[in-house]
Amino acid sequence: MARELHKILLTGPPGCGKTTAVMKIVEALGTARIAGFYTQEIRERRRREGFRWHRLDGRTGVLAHVDIKSKYRVSKYGVDIESFDREAVPVLDPGASVDLFVIDEIGKMECFSERFVEAVRRLLDSDKSVLATVALKGDGLTREVKSRPGIELLHLTTENRDEIARQTAGKLAASTK
């Protein structure tokens, strides 16, 4: 029996719980063959100082921080594209023995990386399922992925986040068995 293929993008305003939804979905899928990464804020003394990426295999690194000096900047944050390219992007290999790829998020910081942009396009063109979060607003890849054929774009709010996560986990369970 052929495996069902899903390309699901979660979008919504900042703070609506896109990463929370992704983590609930990953947790619900349990021991499925899943690879990818999610991002989280770095907080120091209750202030956001940057962002960290976490691969699902446990590796972690800093994506952006107020103390990083870089030509790549978003607001007050310098973005460390070199370590992101070296450590996080390689996990997005459509040739890997993985049923579902998780990308949190397709946003301005990540899209400074040409390798990331290419990896996202390859995954969306592949025969693998993809669950990704994407910024509500943005140009370039952010706009492109939302309009690709075969994409299911789900708009999250704090009110619908848990229900969409539950439904999405059920749908993806068929892709990861």
Protein Blocks (a to p, Z undefined) as FASTA:
>chain_A
ZZddddddddddehilmmmmmmmmmmmnomacceddddddddeehiafbdcdddfkopac
dfbdfklccfbdghjbccdfklmmmmmmmmmcfkbccfbdcdddddfklmmpmklmmmmm
mmmmmccdcdddddfbdchjllmmmmpghiacddddfklmmmmmmmmmmmmmmmmZZ
